[in-house]
Amino acid sequence: MDAVFPTLDAPQDVVVGAGYRKGQNPMETLLVELCTVLGYCLNPAAHARLLQMPADDVDRFTRAVFEAEGLEEPYDKEEWRNVSTLVASHFARM
């Protein structure tokens, strides 16, 4: 099931995780959606680092996104839920 996230610049809801095109890097697609849908646009070094992370631990990846953004614990619960739900939807298809 695709995740639905409300965004500030979307009319109501945006459906993400609709699928990958042939030859498209699934992790790159995830990072692009984190930026365009949720506003987590990582600097090039963090982007490259997260591209290399294994898709096996949603919480670890979500924490890495927050740390790359310079956020510290305790993390906002709603933001954590939004990011981890998007990450989980992508990891489930990798």
Backbone torsions as a table, in degrees:
resi	resn	phi	psi	omega
1	MET	NA	134.4	179.2
2	ASP	-75.4	147.9	178.7
3	ALA	-84.9	147.5	177.8
4	VAL	-121.6	126.5	-179.4
5	PHE	-125.9	129.3	171.9
6	PRO	-71.4	141.9	176.8
7	THR	-131.6	161.6	-178.8
8	LEU	-67.5	-35.7	-174.7
9	ASP	-105.0	11.2	175.3
10	ALA	-97.7	148.4	-178.8
11	PRO	-55.4	-42.7	180.0
12	GLN	-147.5	-72.4	178.8
13	ASP	-131.3	152.1	178.2
14	VAL	-118.0	126.5	176.2
15	VAL	-88.8	125.0	-179.3
16	VAL	-116.6	167.6	177.4
17	GLY	72.2	33.5	-176.4
18	ALA	-70.5	-16.0	177.7
19	GLY	139.7	174.6	-177.1
20	TYR	-115.8	148.4	173.4
21	ARG	-85.7	156.1	179.0
22	LYS	-56.7	131.7	178.9
23	GLY	83.4	-4.4	-178.6
24	GLN	-82.9	136.4	178.2
25	ASN	-75.4	116.2	-178.4
26	PRO	-59.4	-35.6	180.0
27	MET	-69.4	-37.0	176.4
28	GLU	-62.8	-41.9	178.6
29	THR	-61.0	-42.2	177.3
30	LEU	-59.9	-48.2	-178.2
31	LEU	-65.1	-36.2	176.4
32	VAL	-64.6	-43.4	179.0
33	GLU	-67.5	-36.7	175.8
34	LEU	-58.1	-36.6	179.3
35	CYS	-75.5	-54.7	-171.3
36	THR	-74.9	-29.6	-177.0
37	VAL	-95.0	-43.4	-174.0
38	LEU	-109.7	-7.8	176.1
39	GLY	86.1	11.7	177.6
40	TYR	-93.2	80.8	-177.7
41	CYS	-97.9	106.2	-172.3
42	LEU	-82.6	152.3	174.6
43	ASN	-68.3	161.9	-174.8
44	PRO	-56.0	-39.2	-179.3
45	ALA	-66.3	-44.7	178.7
46	ALA	-66.8	-40.1	178.0
47	HIS	-57.6	-48.5	-180.0
48	ALA	-63.5	-38.9	179.8
49	ARG	-64.9	-45.4	-179.2
50	LEU	-69.7	-29.0	175.7
51	LEU	-59.2	-29.7	-176.9
52	GLN	-89.1	-7.4	-178.8
53	MET	-72.2	145.2	176.1
54	PRO	-71.0	149.9	-180.0
55	ALA	-93.3	58.3	-175.6
56	ASP	-126.4	-4.1	-176.8
57	ASP	-146.1	101.5	-176.7
58	VAL	-60.3	-45.6	-178.0
59	ASP	-64.3	-42.3	179.6
60	ARG	-63.7	-42.1	179.5
61	PHE	-67.3	-43.2	178.7
62	THR	-60.3	-43.9	178.2
63	ARG	-61.8	-40.3	178.9
64	ALA	-63.0	-38.0	176.9
65	VAL	-63.2	-47.8	-179.2
66	PHE	-62.4	-43.3	179.1
67	GLU	-64.2	-38.7	178.3
68	ALA	-64.2	-28.4	177.1
69	GLU	-83.6	-2.5	179.7
70	GLY	81.7	15.5	179.7
71	LEU	-85.3	148.9	-179.6
72	GLU	-121.3	154.7	176.4
73	GLU	-67.8	150.0	-0.1
74	PRO	-77.6	136.7	179.9
75	TYR	-80.1	148.7	175.7
76	ASP	-59.7	126.4	-174.3
77	LYS	-63.1	-39.5	179.5
78	GLU	-68.1	-41.6	177.8
79	GLU	-64.7	-41.9	177.7
80	TRP	-59.3	-45.8	-179.9
81	ARG	-61.4	-44.8	-179.1
82	ASN	-61.6	-47.9	-178.4
83	VAL	-67.9	-47.6	-176.4
84	SER	-66.2	-32.1	177.1
85	THR	-67.1	-43.1	178.2
86	LEU	-64.7	-44.5	179.3
87	VAL	-61.0	-47.2	-179.1
88	ALA	-60.6	-39.4	-179.6
89	SER	-64.9	-36.2	177.6
90	HIS	-74.3	-45.3	-178.7
91	PHE	-60.7	-33.6	-178.8
92	ALA	-64.5	-23.4	-178.1
93	ARG	-103.4	2.8	-179.5
94	MET	-91.4	NA	NA
